[in-house]
Amino acid sequence: MVIEDLELKIAKILRIGILISGIVMLVGWILNAASGGSSLSTFKDYDHLELSAQLLIAYKNHQWGILISFFGLTLLVLLPLLRVFLTAILFFVQKEIRMGFIATFVFLSLITSFFLGVKL
Amino acid sequence: MDSLIIMFISVFAGFLGAILGLGGGIIVVPALTLFFGIDIRYAIAASLISIIATSSGAAASFLKDHLTNLRLAVVLEVGTVLGAIIGFIITVKIENGPLFILFGSFLLFSSYNMFKRKGDSHTDQNHPWSESLNLHSSYPVNGQLVHYSVAGLPLGIFIMTMAGVLSALLGIGSGIFKIMAMDGVMKLPMKVSSATSNFMIGVTASASAGAYLLRGDIRAEIACPVAVGIIVGSYFGAKVMPKLPTQIIRKCFIVVMLVVATQMIYKGLNHGN
């Protein structure tokens, strides 16, 4: 089976992942809106608050809508990572070692980029 | 109520984006900042989420048509991901005003690009790196396979890096620049450039979206209605696109983009206020 056909299978898995994350985000959004939620005027001025702090505040205040929303958002952001990871494996399985290393480099760069958000 | 309006605007953005072949970011970011007064950093972060949703959701379609050059996409993603990392680092240090001016300038450029007639490129000459990595391929034209080579790979990777920087800075997919690199520099056929660019956009956006998420700039109250709206809008937009007078819609949209570009630049000159 050529690599494009295998990649098509991965892409179809991604599509299901998008649907699941979309449903989770929708549920989180509805729950948050139903419990009052934050006014958008809160976001007119930038206020740096790390994700970990936001999750802790939401947990302490029983803001389950926010927590579910962030779960859906995290799923969505991780999906392209999954695609690149599986693509790297595909290349190695097909004995395309150089392409496998290039895809692995992209995957590791993505992981590194995530942790920049914590560092900066 | 406000988040419901955001959702409906995002449905419209996804719908229009699917019809015109644009990412939702070009509509979402100005709408969130100019209409709702949301800080541009939150708007950019939310926009990246919507870009991941639409690009990743459509990846299967791009592959099915056998237009996407998967191997080339992986190589070019090295540039776009590194660029996105650089772009995110710059965003953390930059003031709001320059972001508005940059976004407005990007809208002006996009308007010009939409006007320009696009011819088709072709080359039979592989760059040595392309030859070594076996990046040349073929694509279907009227039931037959037409072979193409990949020229100018190093410069193409450099332009991809710049596209990644802009993606992270402005919350856009940078598809225009990716297509420019693939069509103008690497001499790929337009259909291949477009499909490969669309295939890559999700990975590019994910690079900075992950950083924005952990930094706390992706706010669920904004990003969720945006993402849900864009997914719904782009789904219906793709369905009706073949039946709509795209050229007329495109011309109307160019006028709107010019107006919005002026407003964004004006806001930027007033230090983002």
Chai-1 contact restraints between the chains, C-beta under 6 A:
chainA,res_idxA,chainB,res_idxB,connection_type,confidence,min_distance_angstrom,max_distance_angstrom,comment,restraint_id
A,E4,B,L70,contact,1.0,0.0,6.0,A-B,restraint_1
A,E7,B,L63,contact,1.0,0.0,6.0,A-B,restraint_2
A,E7,B,L70,contact,1.0,0.0,6.0,A-B,restraint_3
A,L8,B,L63,contact,1.0,0.0,6.0,A-B,restraint_4
A,A11,B,A59,contact,1.0,0.0,6.0,A-B,restraint_5
A,A11,B,A60,contact,1.0,0.0,6.0,A-B,restraint_6
A,A11,B,L63,contact,1.0,0.0,6.0,A-B,restraint_7
A,K12,B,A60,contact,1.0,0.0,6.0,A-B,restraint_8
A,L14,B,S56,contact,1.0,0.0,6.0,A-B,restraint_9
A,L14,B,A59,contact,1.0,0.0,6.0,A-B,restraint_10
A,R15,B,G57,contact,1.0,0.0,6.0,A-B,restraint_11
A,R15,B,A60,contact,1.0,0.0,6.0,A-B,restraint_12
A,I18,B,A53,contact,1.0,0.0,6.0,A-B,restraint_13
A,I18,B,S56,contact,1.0,0.0,6.0,A-B,restraint_14
A,I18,B,G57,contact,1.0,0.0,6.0,A-B,restraint_15
A,G22,B,I231,contact,1.0,0.0,6.0,A-B,restraint_16
A,M25,B,C224,contact,1.0,0.0,6.0,A-B,restraint_17
A,M25,B,A227,contact,1.0,0.0,6.0,A-B,restraint_18
A,M25,B,V228,contact,1.0,0.0,6.0,A-B,restraint_19
A,L26,B,V228,contact,1.0,0.0,6.0,A-B,restraint_20
A,W29,B,C224,contact,1.0,0.0,6.0,A-B,restraint_21
A,W29,B,P225,contact,1.0,0.0,6.0,A-B,restraint_22
A,S38,B,E221,contact,1.0,0.0,6.0,A-B,restraint_23
A,L40,B,D2,contact,1.0,0.0,6.0,A-B,restraint_24
A,L40,B,F36,contact,1.0,0.0,6.0,A-B,restraint_25
A,F43,B,I38,contact,1.0,0.0,6.0,A-B,restraint_26
A,F43,B,D39,contact,1.0,0.0,6.0,A-B,restraint_27
A,F43,B,Y42,contact,1.0,0.0,6.0,A-B,restraint_28
A,K44,B,G37,contact,1.0,0.0,6.0,A-B,restraint_29
A,Y46,B,D39,contact,1.0,0.0,6.0,A-B,restraint_30
A,Y46,B,R41,contact,1.0,0.0,6.0,A-B,restraint_31
A,L49,B,G216,contact,1.0,0.0,6.0,A-B,restraint_32
A,E50,B,G216,contact,1.0,0.0,6.0,A-B,restraint_33
A,L51,B,L214,contact,1.0,0.0,6.0,A-B,restraint_34
A,L51,B,G216,contact,1.0,0.0,6.0,A-B,restraint_35
A,Q54,B,G216,contact,1.0,0.0,6.0,A-B,restraint_36
A,I66,B,A220,contact,1.0,0.0,6.0,A-B,restraint_37
A,S69,B,A220,contact,1.0,0.0,6.0,A-B,restraint_38
A,S69,B,C224,contact,1.0,0.0,6.0,A-B,restraint_39
A,F70,B,A220,contact,1.0,0.0,6.0,A-B,restraint_40
A,L73,B,A223,contact,1.0,0.0,6.0,A-B,restraint_41
A,L76,B,I52,contact,1.0,0.0,6.0,A-B,restraint_42
A,V77,B,S206,contact,1.0,0.0,6.0,A-B,restraint_43
A,V77,B,A209,contact,1.0,0.0,6.0,A-B,restraint_44
A,V77,B,G210,contact,1.0,0.0,6.0,A-B,restraint_45
A,V77,B,L213,contact,1.0,0.0,6.0,A-B,restraint_46
A,L79,B,S56,contact,1.0,0.0,6.0,A-B,restraint_47
A,P80,B,S56,contact,1.0,0.0,6.0,A-B,restraint_48
A,P80,B,G202,contact,1.0,0.0,6.0,A-B,restraint_49
A,P80,B,V203,contact,1.0,0.0,6.0,A-B,restraint_50
A,P80,B,S206,contact,1.0,0.0,6.0,A-B,restraint_51
A,I102,B,V74,contact,1.0,0.0,6.0,A-B,restraint_52
A,I102,B,V75,contact,1.0,0.0,6.0,A-B,restraint_53
A,A103,B,V74,contact,1.0,0.0,6.0,A-B,restraint_54
A,V106,B,E77,contact,1.0,0.0,6.0,A-B,restraint_55
A,V106,B,V78,contact,1.0,0.0,6.0,A-B,restraint_56
A,V106,B,V81,contact,1.0,0.0,6.0,A-B,restraint_57
A,S109,B,V81,contact,1.0,0.0,6.0,A-B,restraint_58
A,L110,B,A207,contact,1.0,0.0,6.0,A-B,restraint_59
A,S113,B,I85,contact,1.0,0.0,6.0,A-B,restraint_60
A,S113,B,A207,contact,1.0,0.0,6.0,A-B,restraint_61
A,S113,B,G210,contact,1.0,0.0,6.0,A-B,restraint_62
A,S113,B,A211,contact,1.0,0.0,6.0,A-B,restraint_63
A,F114,B,G210,contact,1.0,0.0,6.0,A-B,restraint_64
A,F114,B,A211,contact,1.0,0.0,6.0,A-B,restraint_65
A,F114,B,L214,contact,1.0,0.0,6.0,A-B,restraint_66
A,L116,B,A211,contact,1.0,0.0,6.0,A-B,restraint_67
A,G117,B,A211,contact,1.0,0.0,6.0,A-B,restraint_68
A,G117,B,L214,contact,1.0,0.0,6.0,A-B,restraint_69
A,G117,B,R215,contact,1.0,0.0,6.0,A-B,restraint_70
A,V118,B,L214,contact,1.0,0.0,6.0,A-B,restraint_71
A,L120,B,V92,contact,1.0,0.0,6.0,A-B,restraint_72
